[in-house]
Amino acid sequence: MKVLLVNGSPRKEGNTFVALKEVANQLAKHGVDSEIVWIGTKPVRGCIACGTCHDNRCSFNDDITNSVIAKMEECDGLVIGSPVYYGQPAGQVCCLQQRMMYAGSSVMANKPAAGICVCRRGGATAAFQSLNMPFQMTNMPVVTSQYWNILYGRTEGESALDVEGLQTVRTLADNMAWLLKKIATGEGEAPVREPRMPMNFIR
């Protein structure tokens, strides 16, 4: 089993990467492989509603979208991570997600998915909702956690100090692994939960 982790931040190893790396490490403890794909800093086209996508590919082939769809053909689950810009996911993440879900909907269907947001202070719940809505429209089971998958951090790598946020995405990974195994075999016990580590982001 394998989960594709999309790093939607223009900073390759910034706070969004910290969150996704935590997911990858936790998935590995359950024997689930993962791959982090960085969206990069090049433009990602928005959908123009041309209606000419076919064979699970977007008609535009000059950005990362079709390669992500191709990777999803070999993966069993999906996590999309994004920084929060003005209360929304990063623009290039929205463009990628909309096109990959529309052009590759049959590849995505029935595969568990989740969104993760990282913000400095506010707007994360709105961005988190935006990331999850396309999953629900594409018949992808949304994987839950003990809280919303949100981490806080301003400077690069600072989200590593958000112990509750990190625990939340580890719980997400536990639930993803459990659900994948349930789908594949019908077996597997519910995850054993860590003791809760609530914290205030004001330190």
Secondary structure, DSSP 8 states (H G I E B T S, - for coil): -EEEEEE--SSTTSHHHHHHHHHHHHHHHTT-EEEEEE--SS-----------BTTB-S--SSSHHHHHHHHHT-SEEEEEEEEETTEE-HHHHHHHHHHHHHTHHHHTT--EEEEEEESSS-HHHHHHHHHHHHHHTT--B---SS-SEEE-SSTTGGGG-HHHHHHHHHHHHHHHHHHHHHHHS--------------S--
